[in-house]
Amino acid sequence: MEKILIQPRDGLVVSCLSNLLQTSADEALAGGDTFKVGLSGGSMVQLLAQSLPDITTDWSKWYFFFCDERIVPFDSNDSTYGEYKAKLIGKIPVTEDQFIKIDPDLSAEEAAKDYIKKMSVFFPPDRVPCFDVLLLGLGPDGHTCSLFPNHKLLNETSLWVCPINDSPKPPPCRITLTLPVINNAKKCIFAVIGSSKADVVKKILQDKESLPAARVQPQNGELYWLLDEDAAKFLNTA
């Protein structure tokens, strides 16, 4: 199920995101389980820094994973975990241990294997992981996670996490969730703001171009596109 929600300004995108996460957390924790969320970098960091403090929840049961991550030290400006550590911890009552992190001292290949082992603590090893929510980014070229247009990783069908050493966007060495994992989530959420993304939003949602982000189609879950008016300006909404 796909839902496109267009808000008149980015502040309302934040509110909409907060409400979605509140509902999702309530549903997951009602079963006494943990709440497992996949994070993306870029503008998503700031959106979550604004939206998460509005949520009322048992924060100790939240666990944060990474939809993709750059193989760089945590104190690098390119580290997605480093960005969340700086901008989120302290704003909400979570600890570093609730972030399931890569080992930045490993090669991309070994880091991907290590990340699968870390995920296996939270997900049954004999089936595809089912995240409660994946918060996905969107690049101007249509990439999401570190799945880039025309890249061989788009065809991966068995591994949960794959390395990439030839990312067209620096830094080149990364790990990424694969499409089978992404499309097994209960909710996939794109939160996109700004006119710089308007062209690629139109390509995906209106022109139906086969870009990586367009291949996010949860099998049994929900897909949300949260857009401000600038990001949606090329869509025919009449």
Secondary structure, DSSP 8 states (H G I E B T S, - for coil): -EEEEEESSHHHHHHHHHHHHHHHHHHHHHTT--EEEEE--THHHHHHHHHGGG--S-GGGEEEEESEEESS-TTSTT-HHHHHHHHTBTTBS--GGGB----TTS-HHHHHHHHHHHHTTTS-TTS----SEEEE---TTS-BTTB-TT-GGGG--S-SEEEES--SSSS--EEEE-HHHHTTSSEEEEEE-SGGGHHHHHHHHTS----GGGG---SSSEEEEEEETTTTTTS---
